[in-house]
Amino acid sequence: MGVTGLGIVDAVGWAGATAAVLFMLVFTVDGWTRTGYRPDYHPVSALALGGRGWLQKANFIVCGGGIAIGSLALIEVSILLTLGIGVFGMALIASGVFTMDPMRSYPPGTPAGNPASFSRRHELHDHAGMVVFATVPIAAGIATFTPQLSDPLRVYSAVIAAVVTVGFLAFGQAWENDSARTGLWQRLTILVGWSWLAVLLAISA
């Protein structure tokens, strides 16, 4: 427990948990209300494009920062777990700084399919995204073998590590095949992974 009020550890833990939930809430509502945007098809990152793109950019950066700070709530539980979630948060920030290129009919007026070549900004966004989705199952795997956590939380973490790995692979395949369910696979993976993260940080607060 920290020195005042909820304490520093409590405050950063709840900040991280809130950021994880807020991230999902913002992209869900924003996606539902965007003209020409199809949540079941377009990835979350596409929301950073267009006239209202600033909202998703801010969502990436603010929530990524909140999660990175929130990881400090786990410092006495596991340094490895703290580092894993901290890297996740920083990669989420990078995803907002480096946006993807317009493609696959979004923003409206953009041709279907992929562009002939990708910008350096898009490539950096892809690298950041790979780190984001890879660090969730890695962090969950670390949590599985962290004895300071309760047995139910460790079992939950083991399940999440497996489910998010499968979800990430399914999303990757859907993206490569330009599947009509690409956005759905990504959102399901985010829902499972980010919810686990919120629970972990809230319990650690």
C-alpha positions in Angstrom: 0.0 0.0 0.0 1.3 3.5 -0.8 1.7 6.4 1.4 -1.6 8.4 1.0 -5.1 7.7 -0.1 -5.3 4.7 -2.3 -1.5 4.7 -2.4 0.8 5.1 -5.4 0.7 1.4 -6.3 -3.1 1.4 -6.1 -3.4 4.6 -8.2 -1.1 3.4 -11.0 -2.7 0.0 -11.0 -6.2 1.4 -11.4 -4.9 3.9 -14.0 -3.6 1.0 -16.1 -6.8 -1.0 -15.7 -8.9 2.0 -16.6 -6.8 2.7 -19.7 -7.2 -0.9 -20.9 -11.0 -0.7 -20.6 -11.1 2.8 -22.0 -9.1 1.8 -25.1 -11.8 -0.8 -26.0 -14.7 1.5 -25.2 -13.3 4.3 -27.4 -12.6 2.3 -30.5 -15.9 0.4 -30.2 -18.0 3.5 -30.1 -15.9 5.4 -32.6 -16.1 2.4 -35.0 -19.9 2.2 -34.7 -20.3 5.9 -35.6 -17.8 6.3 -38.4 -19.2 6.8 -42.0 -17.8 4.1 -44.3 -16.1 2.2 -41.5 -16.9 -1.5 -41.0 -15.9 -2.8 -37.6 -16.2 -6.5 -38.7 -13.8 -5.8 -41.6 -11.5 -2.8 -40.9 -8.8 -3.0 -38.2 -8.9 -0.8 -35.2 -5.8 1.1 -36.5 -7.8 2.3 -39.5 -9.7 4.6 -37.1 -6.6 6.7 -36.9 -7.2 7.8 -40.5 -9.6 10.4 -41.8 -11.0 13.6 -40.3 -11.7 12.0 -36.9 -8.5 10.1 -36.9 -7.1 12.2 -34.0 -9.4 10.4 -31.6 -7.9 6.9 -32.2 -4.4 8.4 -32.3 -5.1 9.9 -28.9 -6.6 6.6 -27.8 -3.5 4.7 -28.7 -1.2 7.2 -27.0 -3.1 8.0 -23.8 -4.2 4.4 -23.1 -0.7 3.1 -24.0 0.8 5.6 -21.6 -1.7 4.6 -18.9 -1.0 0.9 -19.3 2.8 1.5 -19.2 2.5 3.5 -16.0 0.0 0.9 -14.6 2.6 -1.9 -15.1 4.5 -0.4 -12.2 1.8 -1.7 -9.9 3.4 -5.2 -10.6 7.0 -4.2 -9.7 6.9 -6.1 -6.4 5.2 -9.1 -8.0 7.4 -9.7 -11.0 10.0 -7.5 -12.7 9.6 -9.5 -15.9 5.8 -9.1 -15.9 6.3 -5.3 -15.3 8.6 -5.1 -18.2 6.4 -7.1 -20.5 3.3 -4.9 -19.8 5.4 -1.8 -19.9 6.7 -2.7 -23.4 3.1 -3.4 -24.4 2.1 0.1 -23.4 5.0 1.7 -25.2 4.2 -0.2 -28.4 0.6 0.9 -28.1 1.9 4.5 -28.0 4.0 3.9 -31.1 1.0 2.5 -32.9 -0.6 5.9 -32.4 2.4 7.9 -33.4 3.0 5.9 -36.6 -0.4 5.4 -38.4 -1.2 2.8 -41.0 -1.7 3.8 -44.7 -5.2 4.3 -46.2 -6.3 1.0 -47.8 -9.1 -1.5 -48.2 -11.7 1.2 -48.9 -11.0 3.3 -45.8 -11.2 6.2 -45.4 -14.1 6.4 -47.9 -12.9 6.9 -51.4 -9.7 4.8 -50.9 -9.4 1.9 -53.4 -10.1 -1.6 -52.3 -7.2 -3.8 -51.5 -3.6 -2.8 -50.5 -1.6 0.0 -52.0 1.2 -0.8 -54.4 3.8 0.1 -51.7 3.7 1.0 -48.1 5.1 4.1 -46.4 7.8 3.9 -43.8 5.3 5.1 -41.3 3.0 2.2 -42.1 5.9 -0.3 -41.7 6.7 1.2 -38.3 3.0 0.9 -37.3 3.1 -2.8 -38.3 6.2 -3.4 -36.2 4.6 -1.7 -33.2 1.4 -3.8 -33.7 3.4 -7.0 -33.8 5.0 -6.1 -30.4 1.5 -5.2 -29.0 0.0 -8.5 -29.9 3.0 -10.6 -29.1 3.5 -9.1 -25.6 0.0 -10.0 -24.3 0.5 -13.8 -24.5 4.1 -13.4 -23.4 3.0 -11.4 -20.3 0.2 -13.9 -19.7 2.7 -16.7 -19.9 5.0 -15.0 -17.4 2.0 -14.5 -15.1 1.2 -18.2 -15.3 4.5 -19.0 -13.7 4.5 -16.1 -11.2 4.0 -17.7 -7.7 3.2 -14.4 -6.1 -0.1 -14.4 -8.0 -3.1 -16.4 -6.8 -3.8 -19.8 -8.3 -7.0 -18.7 -10.1 -5.3 -15.7 -11.6 -2.4 -17.9 -12.8 -4.8 -20.4 -14.4 -6.7 -17.5 -16.0 -3.4 -16.2 -17.4 -2.5 -19.6 -18.9 -5.9 -19.7 -20.7 -5.4 -16.1 -21.9 -1.9 -16.9 -23.2 -3.3 -19.7 -25.4 -6.5 -17.9 -26.5 -4.7 -14.7 -27.5 -2.0 -16.6 -29.4 -4.7 -18.4 -31.4 -6.6 -15.1 -31.9 -3.5 -13.3 -33.1 -2.7 -16.0 -35.6 -6.3 -16.0 -36.8 -6.3 -12.3 -37.2 -3.0 -12.4 -39.1 -4.3 -15.0 -41.5 -7.5 -13.0 -42.0 -5.5 -9.9 -42.7 -3.3 -11.6 -45.3 -6.4 -13.1 -47.0 -8.3 -9.8 -46.8 -11.1 -11.6 -45.1 -14.4 -9.9 -44.5 -14.0 -10.9 -40.8 -10.6 -9.4 -40.3 -11.8 -6.7 -37.9 -13.9 -9.2 -36.0 -11.0 -11.5 -35.3 -8.9 -8.5 -34.2 -11.6 -7.2 -31.9 -12.2 -10.6 -30.2 -8.5 -10.9 -29.6 -8.3 -7.4 -28.1 -11.3 -8.0 -26.0 -9.9 -11.2 -24.4 -6.3 -9.9 -24.0 -7.1 -6.3 -22.8 -9.7 -7.6 -20.4 -7.2 -9.9 -18.8 -4.8 -7.0 -18.5 -7.4 -4.8 -16.8 -8.2 -7.6 -14.3 -4.5 -8.2 -13.6 -3.8 -4.5 -13.0 -6.9 -4.0 -10.9 -6.2 -6.9 -8.7 -2.6 -5.8 -8.3 -3.8 -2.3 -7.3 
